[in-house]
Amino acid sequence: MKLYYSPGACSLAPHIVACEVGIPLELVRVDIPSKKTAAGDDYWKINPKGYVPALELDDGQVLTEVGVICQYLADLKPETNLMAQFGTIERYQQMAALNFVASEIHKQVGALFNPHMTPEAKPVQMGVIERRLNTLESLLESQPYVAAKHYTIADAYLFTILGWAKYLKMNLDKWPRTQEFAARVADRPAVREAMKAEGLLK
């Protein structure tokens, strides 16, 4: 399988999950602005949406969207318990956590990378982000991970997005549990493995 990625982008989440479950992936780096792979291929032809990640299966089919790819990889190795079984309430709780990370944290924080965001709009966007992080902080008061008392794919996704804070110069001091969560996930061997492979760690 091939994972189309950009270092440190949201594609890091499925990369981490693949390392967690022990599935080797061929990494194909994508330059997001030019929509070209490292080999010069047209990324639009691989993923018409134009963004990473995309997972090309061995039969040539392509999956997109972080949460979907993470679930697919985890389901290939159910014994790792990174995603609950189909039909269980735990599965739906974890899917809810994935959607919260995707729509309420990823998209809100990611908006700050928009070079066209005006100085007037940025405080408004930060206000939305603060409310979402307040919710996350409360959630982490009762459990160490976002979807359960144990680590799941939702945590790999959340960790990836929280990692953008340093590039955006976002101060997370107001959310100590969130910072503790990020540090806890950063210590996982699979997380370090994926980050090293993307050149994010020495």
Secondary structure, 3 states (H helix, E strand, C coil): CEEEECCCCCCHHHHHHHHHHCCCCEEEEEECCCCEECCCCEHHHHCCCCCCCEEECCCCCEEECHHHHHHHHHHHCHHHCCCCCCCCHHHHHHHHHHHHHHHHHHHHHHHHHCCCCCCCHHHHHHHHHHHHHHHHHHHHHHCCCCCCCCCCHHHHHHHHHHCCHHHHCCCCCCCHHHHHHHHHHHCCHHHHHHHHHCCCCC
